[in-house]
């Protein structure tokens, strides 16, 4: 997966770059450069970003389900 695909996945999921940066330990500027194709990420970085996106998406979905159960609009 290239940087642009990672960015598209992140944006589509509604997850901020700052949150992915914090979750992965990848500097926000470096994450931005990866997403824009300015630098080639290591396979480790790609894996960390993908894992963080998956975990954050799952967490958001759990929160949305709980909010719906109690009638809290999101």
C-alpha positions as CSV (number, residue, x, y, z in Angstrom):
1,X,0.0,0.0,0.0
2,X,1.5,3.4,-0.9
3,X,1.2,6.6,1.0
4,X,-1.6,8.0,-1.1
5,X,-3.7,4.9,-0.4
6,X,-2.9,5.1,3.3
7,X,-4.1,8.8,3.3
8,X,-7.2,7.9,1.4
9,X,-8.0,5.1,3.9
10,X,-7.4,7.5,6.8
11,X,-9.5,10.3,5.4
12,X,-12.3,8.0,4.4
13,X,-12.4,6.6,7.9
14,X,-12.5,10.2,9.4
15,X,-9.3,9.7,11.4
16,X,-7.0,12.6,11.9
17,X,-3.3,12.5,10.9
18,X,-2.4,13.7,14.4
19,X,-4.2,10.7,15.9
20,X,-2.4,8.2,13.6
21,X,0.9,9.9,14.3
22,X,0.3,9.6,18.1
23,X,-0.8,6.0,17.8
24,X,2.2,4.9,15.6
25,X,4.9,7.1,17.0
26,X,5.6,8.4,13.5
27,X,6.3,12.1,13.5
28,X,3.3,14.1,12.1
29,X,5.5,15.7,9.4
30,X,6.9,12.4,8.3
31,X,3.4,10.9,8.1
32,X,2.4,13.8,5.9
33,X,5.4,13.3,3.7
34,X,4.6,9.6,3.4
35,X,1.0,10.3,2.5
36,X,2.0,12.8,-0.1
37,X,4.6,10.5,-1.6
38,X,7.6,12.7,-0.8
39,X,9.3,9.9,1.0
40,X,9.1,6.1,0.8
41,X,8.0,4.6,4.1
42,X,9.7,1.5,5.4
43,X,7.7,-1.7,5.5
44,X,7.6,-1.3,9.3
45,X,6.1,2.2,9.0
46,X,3.4,1.0,6.5
47,X,2.5,-1.9,8.9
48,X,2.3,0.4,11.9
49,X,0.1,2.9,10.0
50,X,-2.2,0.1,8.7
51,X,-2.5,-1.5,12.2
52,X,-3.2,1.9,13.8
53,X,-5.9,2.7,11.2
54,X,-7.5,-0.6,11.8
55,X,-7.5,-0.3,15.6
56,X,-8.8,3.3,15.4
57,X,-11.6,2.3,13.0
58,X,-12.6,-0.5,15.3
59,X,-12.6,1.8,18.3
60,X,-14.7,4.4,16.5
61,X,-17.2,1.7,15.5
62,X,-17.5,0.4,19.1
63,X,-18.1,4.0,20.4
64,X,-20.7,4.5,17.7
65,X,-22.5,1.3,18.6
66,X,-22.5,2.2,22.3
67,X,-23.8,5.7,21.5
68,X,-26.6,4.3,19.4
69,X,-27.6,1.9,22.2
70,X,-28.1,4.7,24.6
71,X,-29.6,7.1,22.1
72,X,-26.7,9.5,22.0
73,X,-26.5,11.0,18.5
74,X,-23.1,11.1,16.9
